[in-house]
């Protein structure tokens, strides 16, 4: 199977998994479950669950990785719903569609995000009940990545430093935690499900941080150079919201050079982990070169 079709296959599995593992919109309260489904099914690249599943297969998994992949996407969708709220980034668009709080209302969006966050751990607890040690490891990895010292902590620092006055060290902290932590956790969870050894997991963690920082810098670049139709959300919102970005601290040219350097680093790590011409290497290049 070529890598493009492999990606489509992973994404299709994730879409089917979402339908299987998320409460239907008919489940009471219907408005809440409709909002959860709306946000999860609004599109998106499914990068995090794909990375999880691909890493799991890379190490020859015998445990089904799909529930963990859906759990990660539930948690990721919760962060997007809350990011778009008026008290955060106040964004009316997400993936080319009205944000959850615009499609429904602000209270429903808050609760839908809360419910998706909670549901992620419900999936892990129930789907891996037969392998409690694995379930515990997955819960620890995901909760650590999503907690106050990583994802939420990065978001807090991002808010505190609005105005563009953050120093380079603070910006790196924000990127490593707000963005890279969940990407790294996805790879880490896949490695655990696949039975990777300690050395392999260490390489996976390095790759996750590399991909996460790349993803955020590319996001900053696209916010300045793309358009609403391609990006699927308002452009130049970072400037409007006075966000500290890689561009505001280091400039566009340095941002482009950092992406190039990180891409080379990711290639080396992928080759150490999976050999040459792996799906993981192909996807890491695709992430660095994305246009939306």
N, C-alpha and C positions, 0 to 999 in steps of 0.2 A: 504493500500500500504506500502511495506517495504521501508526503507530509501534509499537503493541503487536504487530501481526503481523510487522512488520519485525524486532522483537526476537526473536520466536519463530523466525523464519527464520534469523537469525544463530546462535542457540543450537543449532538443529537441525544447521546446518552444522558447528559446533564438535563436537557429539556424534559426528557421522559421521567427522569428521577424527580424533578421538581413537581411534576403532575402527580407522581405516586406518593410523595412524602409531605406535601403541603396540604393542609385542610382545604376542601373544596369551597368555592364561593357560596355554596348553599348552606354551609355550616354556620350555625348561629354563633356570634352576630355576623350576619352576612356582609355588612359594610366593612367591618374590620378585615375579614378574610378576602374580600374583594380588593381592598387596598394593598394587602400583602401580595396577592397574586398579581395585581396590576404592576407593582414595582418590580417583582421578580421576573415578570414576563415582558417587561418593557424593552427588551433587547439587551445589548451588551455583548462583550466578546467572550465571556465565561473564562477568562484567562486563569483565574485562581483555581477553579475546579478542574480545568484542563491540566494545569501544572501538577495538581495533586494526583490525578489519575495517571498521567504519563509517567510520573516519578514512581508511583506504585508499581506499574507494569515494568518499568526499567529494572527494578530489583526483584522481579518475579513474584509478585504478590499472590498469596493464596486466600486473602481476605478481601471481600468485595469493597472496593474503594468508593463506589458511587454514593452511598449515604454520607460519607465524610465530605465528598465533593459538594453535595447539595447543602450540607451544613455550612460550609465555608461561603457558599454563594448567598445563603440566607443572611449570614452575618455581614457580608459585604453590602448587600442591598439595604440592610438597616443603616449602615453608615452613610450611604448615599441619600436615603430619605432624610436623615437628620442633618446632613450637610446642607441640603437644599432649603431647610426651614428659614423663615424670616429672621430668626435670632442668630442664625449662623451665616451662610453665604447668600441667603435670600434669592435663590435661583428659581425662575419660573419654568425652566426647561431641563429635562434630563433625558438623554438619548433621543432627542428630537421630539419628545412628547411632554405634555404638562407634568411638572413635578407632582409628587404624591399629594402635597398639601394644596396644590392648585386643582388637581383632578377631584379631590375629595374636600377636605378642610384641614386646618392645622392640627386640631386635636386628634383627628383620625390618623393623620400622618405620624404624629408622635407615638400613638399607640401601635400602629402598624410596624414602626421601627422597633419598638420595645418587644413586640410579639415575635418578630423575625429573629431578633437576638436570642430570645428565650428558646425559640423553636430549634435553633441551631444545636443547642446542647441537649435538647430532648431527643433529637435525631441521633446524636452520638451515643447517648445513654441507652436508647432502645435498640438501635441497629446493631450495636456491638456488645449486647448483653451477654452473648455466649462466650465472648473473649474479654473478660473484665479488665485484664491488665492492659490490653490494647485500648479499650474504651477509656480507661483512666489516663493513659498517655495522650490520647487525642484531645481529651477535655483540657488537660493541663496545657498542652501546646497552644490550643486555640484561645483559651481564656487568658493565658499570659500575653499572647500577642494582642488581644483586643482590649486589655485592661488599662489601668491608670498609668502604668509605667511605659506603655508602648503606644498603641493606636489612639486611645483616648487622651493619653498624655501628650502625644504629638499634636492632636487637635487643639488641646488647651494652650500649648505653647504657640501654635499658629495664631490663635485668637489674641493672646497676650501681646504678640509682636506685630499685630496689624499696625500699619503706618510705615512699614518698610525699613524699620530701624534695627532689625536683627543682625547680629554679627554672623560670620561664616560658621562658627561652631554651633550656634543656635539653629541656624538653617539646616545644617547637617543632621542635628538631633531631630528636627521636625520631619525631614524626609525619611530618615531611618525608621522612625516610629509611626508617623501618620500613614505612610504609604508602604514602606518596605516590610514592616512587621508582618502584615497579613499575607503578602506574597511569600515571604520566607516561611511562615507557618504552613502555608499550603504545600510547599515542597517538603517541609519537615514531616507533615502528617502522611504524605504519600510515601516518604522514605520509611517511616515506621510501619505502615501497612505492608510495604514491600519486603520488610525484614532487612533493611540496610544495616551495615555495621557502623561502629563509632566513627571510623575514618571517613566513610562515605557520607555519613550525616554531617560531619564537619564541612566537607566540600559543598554539600547541598545548602547549608546555612550561609556559606560565603556567596554562593550563586544567588540565593534569595535576596540578600542585601544588595548585591550588584544589580540585579534586575529591578528591584524596587526603586532604587535611586535613579536608575535610567528611566524608568516609567514616569517618575515625577518630573524630572527635568524635561523630558519630551512633552509632558503635559503642559509645563510652563511655556515651552516654545510654541506649542500649538495654540495656546490661549492668545498669543500675540499675532500669530501668522495665519491661522485657519479662518474659516467662516462658520456661521451657525449651522448651515446645511450639512457640512462635513463633520463638524465637531459634535453636533447634537445637543449643544447647550450654549448659553450665552458666551460670546467671545470677549476678551479683554476684561473679564470679570475680576481678575486678580488686581488689575490697576484700579478698577472702580471700587473694589472693597479694600484697597490699600494693603494687599497681601504682600508679605515678604516672599519673594520667589528667587530661584537660582539666577534669573536674569537681572532682577533688581539688585542683587548683591554682587554678582560676578560679571554680568554683561552677556550679550547674546553669543559672541564669538567663543568665550570661555565655556559657555553652556554647551555649545556644539562640540567643542573639543573634549569636554568631560564625557559626553555621550559616546564619542568615538573611542575613548580610552576604556570606558566601562564595557562597551561592546566587545572589544578585544579581550578584556579580562573574562567576560562571560564565555567567550569562545574557548579560551584555555580551560576554564573550569568544566565546561560541558564535555570537552574532549577527555579530561581526566576522569570524569564520572561515567561517561557513556560511549567514549570513542568518537571517531569522526563521523560527520554526516548524520548525527542523531536527530530525532524529532525535537529533543530539548534544545539543541543548538539552533536548529531552524527556527523554533518559536522564539528564542531569545533574540535572534536577529530581527524577526518580524516585529517584536515589541519595540525594538530600538528604532525601526524605520517606519513605524505606524504614522498614519495621517489623520487619525481620529481617535 
